[in-house]
Amino acid sequence: MRSANLLNDFAFKYVFGEDCKEANDALKSLLMVFLERKVNKVVVKNSEIVKDYNKMKSPRLDLLVEFDDRTMVDLEMQLRQTKDNLPIRFSYYLARLHGSQELEGKYYGELKETIVLVFFNVNLIENDRMCNTFTLKNEDGLSFVKEAEDRMKIRTVEMAKLDVNKPLEDMNEQEKMIYYFLNCHKGLEDSKIKVMIESDGVIQMLEKRVETISDDGWKKIIEDFQKLHENEERMERQLELEEAHKQVEDANKQVEQKNQEIKQMIQLMLTNGMSLEFISKSLSKSEDEIRDLLR
C-alpha cells in the first residue's frame, strides 16, 4: 500500500493546482465531471502553497480557478469537520469571491458567475445525493433570479455518501472519481482502482499526477498536512478559551449592572424614608447585604 492520499489538502492542491499542463488537464477533467459543464480553459490564480501556518485562520489550501469566460471557482478539499461552522464558512467564501469582482463603470448584469466547489469527507446535507447545488431561493423553492442568470452557487460533494461496494460498471463518472480519491492509497491492490487505471482515461490522468510524487514526497506532504491541522486544532482551542473568557466577562458585567440598579433603588427607597428593615424584607436580602451594596 502506497502513501498517496488525495484527501490530503496539500496533495489535492499539488495534483490539480501545480503550474503545468498535466495538472491543468487533470483540473479541467475534475471541473467537467463535478460542475457538469464543458471546460475549455482554466487558470489557477493561486497555485502557491501557503507556508506560514501560524497566520492562518484555518487551512486555506483551496484552488482559485478562473474559466475562459471569467467564471470564478473556489475549489477545496475539506477533510474534517471543524468547530468553525462549515456551511457558514463556505457561504462567506462565496460572498467574498463574488464581491471581489471589479464593477466600477459597469452594470450589475456584467457580474461573472462565482462557484464554491467543496469536497467533504463528512455528511452535512440531509439527503441521499452525493452532489448538491445551492442557490438563492425562498421558502417555497422559488429562485430569486432566473436559473440562467444566477451568478452565485455553492456545489457540495459529500464523499462519505458514496456506496463503495457498488459495482464499477454501475458507477457514474462522479462516483468513479470519488472512489479513486478515497482509495487512491491502495493503488493496484484495489481491484476497482486497477480496472480504472487500465481503462479510464480520466483516472489514468490522475494516476500519472499521483505518481509524480515520490514516496518521500508523500511522507513530507503528510507531515505538513498534520502540522497544518494540528495548528487549526490549536487555534480552535484558543478561540474556545477566548470565547469562554468573554462569556465570564459578560456575565460579570451583567451582575455589576444589576447590582448598580438595585443600589439606586435602595438609595431611592431610603430617600423616601423607608427603613432598612422594610427594604430588607422587600428585596429578600439581609441588612448586611444591603449595606455592602451601598458601599
Summary of the structure (lengths in Angstrom):
residues: 295
radius of gyration: 28.2
end to end distance: 74.2
largest distance: 96.8
contacts: 778
relative contact order: 0.12
helix: 55%
strand: 12%
